[in-house]
Amino acid sequence: AAQAAGAQEPPPRHRPRHNPDADGDGRITRAEFEASHAALFDRLDSNDDGALAGEELDRRPHRRPCPPPDAAD
């Protein structure tokens, strides 16, 4: 429905936070945790190449700088 002239649009709704506690029992099992992270990976992997790189990494929630691959040595 079109809004009347001068009417303000409501503020955009934020996406609800993802709740990894899929069954709502107040606990997050390993399966729920893994499923939650798999779903996040799938959302971020916008080109479906099975890896996150470039702009895909910039879109990570609560992003922190990724250490270079050789930093784990």
N, CA, C and O atoms as CSV, one atom per row, in Angstrom:
chain,resi,resn,atom,element,x,y,z
A,1,ALA,N,N,0.834,-1.176,0.000
A,1,ALA,CA,C,0.000,0.000,0.000
A,1,ALA,C,C,0.875,1.234,0.000
A,1,ALA,O,O,1.871,1.290,0.721
A,2,ALA,N,N,0.516,2.221,-0.799
A,2,ALA,CA,C,1.275,3.465,-0.863
A,2,ALA,C,C,0.981,4.298,0.373
A,2,ALA,O,O,-0.122,4.258,0.916
A,3,GLN,N,N,1.985,5.057,0.812
A,3,GLN,CA,C,1.799,5.907,1.988
A,3,GLN,C,C,1.300,7.266,1.542
A,3,GLN,O,O,1.609,7.723,0.441
A,4,ALA,N,N,0.537,7.902,2.394
A,4,ALA,CA,C,0.018,9.237,2.110
A,4,ALA,C,C,1.174,10.224,2.088
A,4,ALA,O,O,2.189,10.018,2.753
A,5,ALA,N,N,1.013,11.305,1.316
A,5,ALA,CA,C,2.057,12.321,1.232
A,5,ALA,C,C,2.365,12.850,2.627
A,5,ALA,O,O,1.454,13.123,3.410
A,6,GLY,N,N,3.642,12.993,2.933
A,6,GLY,CA,C,4.051,13.513,4.227
A,6,GLY,C,C,4.153,12.464,5.317
A,6,GLY,O,O,4.691,12.740,6.389
A,7,ALA,N,N,3.645,11.261,5.062
A,7,ALA,CA,C,3.727,10.202,6.074
A,7,ALA,C,C,5.148,9.668,6.118
A,7,ALA,O,O,5.802,9.532,5.084
A,8,GLN,N,N,5.616,9.370,7.306
A,8,GLN,CA,C,6.973,8.850,7.450
A,8,GLN,C,C,6.949,7.332,7.368
A,8,GLN,O,O,6.034,6.674,7.861
A,9,GLU,N,N,7.984,6.798,6.730
A,9,GLU,CA,C,8.109,5.345,6.687
A,9,GLU,C,C,8.659,4.864,8.009
A,9,GLU,O,O,9.477,5.548,8.625
A,10,PRO,N,N,8.231,3.713,8.452
A,10,PRO,CA,C,8.799,3.180,9.694
A,10,PRO,C,C,10.274,2.880,9.486
A,10,PRO,O,O,10.694,2.624,8.358
A,11,PRO,N,N,11.069,2.905,10.549
A,11,PRO,CA,C,12.489,2.597,10.392
A,11,PRO,C,C,12.658,1.175,9.880
A,11,PRO,O,O,11.825,0.311,10.153
A,12,PRO,N,N,13.745,0.927,9.130
A,12,PRO,CA,C,13.933,-0.436,8.618
A,12,PRO,C,C,14.088,-1.416,9.767
A,12,PRO,O,O,14.696,-1.106,10.791
A,13,ARG,N,N,13.538,-2.580,9.585
A,13,ARG,CA,C,13.645,-3.619,10.619
A,13,ARG,C,C,14.988,-4.294,10.498
A,13,ARG,O,O,15.472,-4.584,9.404
A,14,HIS,N,N,15.567,-4.533,11.632
A,14,HIS,CA,C,16.822,-5.274,11.637
A,14,HIS,C,C,16.490,-6.750,11.570
A,14,HIS,O,O,15.480,-7.208,12.105
A,15,ARG,N,N,17.366,-7.480,10.899
A,15,ARG,CA,C,17.183,-8.917,10.863
A,15,ARG,C,C,17.297,-9.466,12.272
A,15,ARG,O,O,18.193,-9.071,13.017
A,16,PRO,N,N,16.414,-10.363,12.647
A,16,PRO,CA,C,16.555,-10.942,13.990
A,16,PRO,C,C,17.866,-11.687,14.096
A,16,PRO,O,O,18.342,-12.270,13.122
A,17,ARG,N,N,18.450,-11.665,15.285
A,17,ARG,CA,C,19.695,-12.402,15.502
A,17,ARG,C,C,19.424,-13.884,15.325
A,17,ARG,O,O,18.374,-14.405,15.702
A,18,HIS,N,N,20.391,-14.528,14.750
A,18,HIS,CA,C,20.278,-15.974,14.575
A,18,HIS,C,C,20.427,-16.633,15.935
A,18,HIS,O,O,21.336,-16.293,16.692
A,19,ASN,N,N,19.566,-17.551,16.244
A,19,ASN,CA,C,19.623,-18.258,17.517
A,19,ASN,C,C,20.082,-19.681,17.260
A,19,ASN,O,O,19.320,-20.492,16.733
A,20,PRO,N,N,21.342,-20.003,17.634
A,20,PRO,CA,C,21.830,-21.354,17.376
A,20,PRO,C,C,21.140,-22.427,18.216
A,20,PRO,O,O,21.279,-23.615,17.924
A,21,ASP,N,N,20.399,-22.032,19.255
A,21,ASP,CA,C,19.669,-22.997,20.088
A,21,ASP,C,C,18.387,-23.378,19.347
A,21,ASP,O,O,17.299,-22.905,19.676
A,22,ALA,N,N,18.539,-24.242,18.341
A,22,ALA,CA,C,17.443,-24.564,17.430
A,22,ALA,C,C,16.217,-25.138,18.120
A,22,ALA,O,O,15.091,-24.868,17.700
A,23,ASP,N,N,16.415,-25.923,19.169
A,23,ASP,CA,C,15.259,-26.530,19.822
A,23,ASP,C,C,14.769,-25.719,21.029
A,23,ASP,O,O,13.797,-26.103,21.679
A,24,GLY,N,N,15.435,-24.605,21.325
A,24,GLY,CA,C,14.968,-23.701,22.380
A,24,GLY,C,C,15.055,-24.263,23.784
A,24,GLY,O,O,14.316,-23.828,24.667
A,25,ASP,N,N,15.946,-25.226,24.012
A,25,ASP,CA,C,16.018,-25.836,25.342
A,25,ASP,C,C,17.011,-25.137,26.282
A,25,ASP,O,O,17.249,-25.604,27.396
A,26,GLY,N,N,17.592,-24.007,25.823
A,26,GLY,CA,C,18.522,-23.278,26.671
A,26,GLY,C,C,19.938,-23.825,26.628
A,26,GLY,O,O,20.800,-23.377,27.383
A,27,ARG,N,N,20.185,-24.788,25.751
A,27,ARG,CA,C,21.516,-25.368,25.587
A,27,ARG,C,C,21.848,-25.403,24.104
A,27,ARG,O,O,20.956,-25.552,23.269
A,28,ILE,N,N,23.120,-25.265,23.775
A,28,ILE,CA,C,23.546,-25.376,22.387
A,28,ILE,C,C,24.405,-26.628,22.284
A,28,ILE,O,O,25.511,-26.689,22.823
A,29,THR,N,N,23.883,-27.610,21.592
A,29,THR,CA,C,24.619,-28.860,21.409
A,29,THR,C,C,25.676,-28.673,20.314
A,29,THR,O,O,25.643,-27.691,19.572
A,30,ARG,N,N,26.607,-29.620,20.222
A,30,ARG,CA,C,27.613,-29.570,19.155
A,30,ARG,C,C,26.918,-29.540,17.792
A,30,ARG,O,O,27.322,-28.787,16.906
A,31,ALA,N,N,25.890,-30.346,17.625
A,31,ALA,CA,C,25.183,-30.391,16.336
A,31,ALA,C,C,24.550,-29.030,16.019
A,31,ALA,O,O,24.623,-28.560,14.884
A,32,GLU,N,N,23.926,-28.397,17.029
A,32,GLU,CA,C,23.331,-27.075,16.803
A,32,GLU,C,C,24.412,-26.042,16.469
A,32,GLU,O,O,24.231,-25.214,15.576
A,33,PHE,N,N,25.525,-26.097,17.186
A,33,PHE,CA,C,26.631,-25.174,16.951
A,33,PHE,C,C,27.168,-25.332,15.533
A,33,PHE,O,O,27.342,-24.348,14.814
A,34,GLU,N,N,27.427,-26.571,15.138
A,34,GLU,CA,C,27.965,-26.822,13.800
A,34,GLU,C,C,26.969,-26.415,12.719
A,34,GLU,O,O,27.363,-25.838,11.705
A,35,ALA,N,N,25.698,-26.703,12.918
A,35,ALA,CA,C,24.683,-26.331,11.936
A,35,ALA,C,C,24.576,-24.812,11.810
A,35,ALA,O,O,24.423,-24.277,10.712
A,36,SER,N,N,24.658,-24.131,12.944
A,36,SER,CA,C,24.583,-22.679,12.949
A,36,SER,C,C,25.743,-22.073,12.166
A,36,SER,O,O,25.549,-21.152,11.373
A,37,HIS,N,N,26.933,-22.585,12.388
A,37,HIS,CA,C,28.096,-22.047,11.695
A,37,HIS,C,C,28.106,-22.435,10.219
A,37,HIS,O,O,28.581,-21.669,9.381
A,38,ALA,N,N,27.593,-23.601,9.899
A,38,ALA,CA,C,27.500,-24.000,8.491
A,38,ALA,C,C,26.544,-23.064,7.757
A,38,ALA,O,O,26.809,-22.671,6.621
A,39,ALA,N,N,25.436,-22.706,8.400
A,39,ALA,CA,C,24.470,-21.798,7.782
A,39,ALA,C,C,25.091,-20.416,7.583
A,39,ALA,O,O,24.868,-19.784,6.551
A,40,LEU,N,N,25.867,-19.942,8.559
A,40,LEU,CA,C,26.535,-18.652,8.428
A,40,LEU,C,C,27.529,-18.702,7.265
A,40,LEU,O,O,27.561,-17.789,6.439
A,41,PHE,N,N,28.327,-19.746,7.196
A,41,PHE,CA,C,29.289,-19.891,6.105
A,41,PHE,C,C,28.565,-19.837,4.758
A,41,PHE,O,O,28.996,-19.139,3.841
A,42,ASP,N,N,27.472,-20.574,4.648
A,42,ASP,CA,C,26.724,-20.602,3.391
A,42,ASP,C,C,26.207,-19.218,3.015
A,42,ASP,O,O,26.217,-18.853,1.840
A,43,ARG,N,N,25.755,-18.441,4.004
A,43,ARG,CA,C,25.275,-17.076,3.721
A,43,ARG,C,C,26.420,-16.186,3.264
A,43,ARG,O,O,26.246,-15.376,2.354
A,44,LEU,N,N,27.582,-16.324,3.880
A,44,LEU,CA,C,28.711,-15.464,3.539
A,44,LEU,C,C,29.369,-15.855,2.214
A,44,LEU,O,O,29.920,-14.992,1.530
A,45,ASP,N,N,29.325,-17.118,1.843
A,45,ASP,CA,C,29.955,-17.597,0.613
A,45,ASP,C,C,29.073,-17.239,-0.583
A,45,ASP,O,O,28.408,-18.096,-1.166
A,46,SER,N,N,29.084,-15.956,-0.932
A,46,SER,CA,C,28.147,-15.452,-1.937
A,46,SER,C,C,28.391,-16.002,-3.336
A,46,SER,O,O,27.469,-16.023,-4.152
A,47,ASN,N,N,29.610,-16.446,-3.636
A,47,ASN,CA,C,29.853,-16.998,-4.964
A,47,ASN,C,C,29.852,-18.534,-4.961
A,47,ASN,O,O,30.172,-19.159,-5.973
A,48,ASP,N,N,29.497,-19.128,-3.838
A,48,ASP,CA,C,29.353,-20.583,-3.715
A,48,ASP,C,C,30.593,-21.364,-4.156
A,48,ASP,O,O,30.478,-22.427,-4.766
A,49,ASP,N,N,31.787,-20.827,-3.840
A,49,ASP,CA,C,32.991,-21.552,-4.230
A,49,ASP,C,C,33.573,-22.387,-3.092
A,49,ASP,O,O,34.634,-22.993,-3.244
A,50,GLY,N,N,32.884,-22.418,-1.956
A,50,GLY,CA,C,33.339,-23.230,-0.838
A,50,GLY,C,C,34.444,-22.594,-0.021
A,50,GLY,O,O,35.063,-23.263,0.806
A,51,ALA,N,N,34.706,-21.300,-0.239
A,51,ALA,CA,C,35.729,-20.577,0.516
A,51,ALA,C,C,35.272,-19.141,0.729
A,51,ALA,O,O,34.499,-18.599,-0.061
A,52,LEU,N,N,35.759,-18.534,1.807
A,52,LEU,CA,C,35.465,-17.125,2.077
A,52,LEU,C,C,36.725,-16.324,1.800
A,52,LEU,O,O,37.794,-16.642,2.321
A,53,ALA,N,N,36.604,-15.284,0.980
A,53,ALA,CA,C,37.749,-14.447,0.643
A,53,ALA,C,C,37.253,-13.051,0.266
A,53,ALA,O,O,36.084,-12.863,-0.070
A,54,GLY,N,N,38.157,-12.085,0.328
A,54,GLY,CA,C,37.860,-10.732,-0.119
A,54,GLY,C,C,36.665,-10.119,0.583
A,54,GLY,O,O,36.595,-10.083,1.812
A,55,GLU,N,N,35.733,-9.638,-0.213
A,55,GLU,CA,C,34.555,-8.957,0.329
A,55,GLU,C,C,33.703,-9.869,1.194
A,55,GLU,O,O,33.017,-9.399,2.102
A,56,GLU,N,N,33.739,-11.167,0.923
A,56,GLU,CA,C,32.970,-12.094,1.757
A,56,GLU,C,C,33.464,-12.016,3.203
A,56,GLU,O,O,32.654,-12.045,4.131
A,57,LEU,N,N,34.765,-11.918,3.406
A,57,LEU,CA,C,35.311,-11.812,4.762
A,57,LEU,C,C,34.968,-10.472,5.396
A,57,LEU,O,O,34.792,-10.392,6.612
A,58,ASP,N,N,34.871,-9.423,4.594
A,58,ASP,CA,C,34.517,-8.109,5.122
A,58,ASP,C,C,33.098,-8.081,5.668
A,58,ASP,O,O,32.774,-7.229,6.495
A,59,ARG,N,N,32.251,-8.994,5.221
A,59,ARG,CA,C,30.843,-9.020,5.665
A,59,ARG,C,C,30.630,-9.877,6.905
A,59,ARG,O,O,29.498,-10.014,7.368
A,60,ARG,N,N,31.702,-10.459,7.453
A,60,ARG,CA,C,31.541,-11.304,8.638
A,60,ARG,C,C,31.009,-10.479,9.800
A,60,ARG,O,O,31.459,-9.353,10.015
A,61,PRO,N,N,30.051,-11.025,10.556
A,61,PRO,CA,C,29.605,-10.322,11.754
A,61,PRO,C,C,30.736,-10.283,12.776
A,61,PRO,O,O,31.493,-11.245,12.910
A,62,HIS,N,N,30.848,-9.179,13.490
A,62,HIS,CA,C,31.866,-9.022,14.539
A,62,HIS,C,C,33.248,-9.354,13.999
A,62,HIS,O,O,34.054,-9.999,14.670
A,63,ARG,N,N,33.507,-8.910,12.787
A,63,ARG,CA,C,34.762,-9.300,12.144
A,63,ARG,C,C,35.982,-8.805,12.910
A,63,ARG,O,O,36.007,-7.694,13.441
A,64,ARG,N,N,36.947,-9.631,12.945
A,64,ARG,CA,C,38.266,-9.331,13.494
A,64,ARG,C,C,39.269,-9.617,12.406
A,64,ARG,O,O,39.019,-10.464,11.549
A,65,PRO,N,N,40.388,-8.941,12.414
A,65,PRO,CA,C,41.376,-9.232,11.360
A,65,PRO,C,C,41.773,-10.709,11.393
A,65,PRO,O,O,42.001,-11.278,12.461
A,66,CYS,N,N,41.850,-11.301,10.244
A,66,CYS,CA,C,42.301,-12.687,10.144
A,66,CYS,C,C,43.822,-12.690,10.142
A,66,CYS,O,O,44.438,-11.911,9.415
A,67,PRO,N,N,44.433,-13.547,10.938
A,67,PRO,CA,C,45.896,-13.623,10.917
A,67,PRO,C,C,46.361,-14.213,9.585
A,67,PRO,O,O,45.651,-15.016,8.979
A,68,PRO,N,N,47.549,-13.817,9.130
A,68,PRO,CA,C,48.048,-14.436,7.910
A,68,PRO,C,C,48.233,-15.938,8.120
A,68,PRO,O,O,48.449,-16.376,9.250
A,69,PRO,N,N,48.151,-16.735,7.049
A,69,PRO,CA,C,48.222,-18.199,7.195
A,69,PRO,C,C,49.462,-18.685,7.935
A,69,PRO,O,O,49.386,-19.692,8.637
A,70,ASP,N,N,50.612,-17.999,7.802
A,70,ASP,CA,C,51.824,-18.450,8.452
A,70,ASP,C,C,51.943,-18.007,9.907
A,70,ASP,O,O,52.911,-18.365,10.579
A,71,ALA,N,N,50.976,-17.234,10.408
A,71,ALA,CA,C,51.024,-16.724,11.790
A,71,ALA,C,C,50.805,-17.825,12.822
A,71,ALA,O,O,51.137,-17.642,13.993
A,72,ALA,N,N,50.257,-18.952,12.414
A,72,ALA,CA,C,49.971,-20.048,13.353
A,72,ALA,C,C,51.230,-20.832,13.693
A,72,ALA,O,O,51.199,-21.666,14.598
A,73,ASP,N,N,52.327,-20.591,13.000
A,73,ASP,CA,C,53.570,-21.344,13.262
A,73,ASP,C,C,54.150,-21.020,14.612
A,73,ASP,O,O,55.189,-21.566,14.984
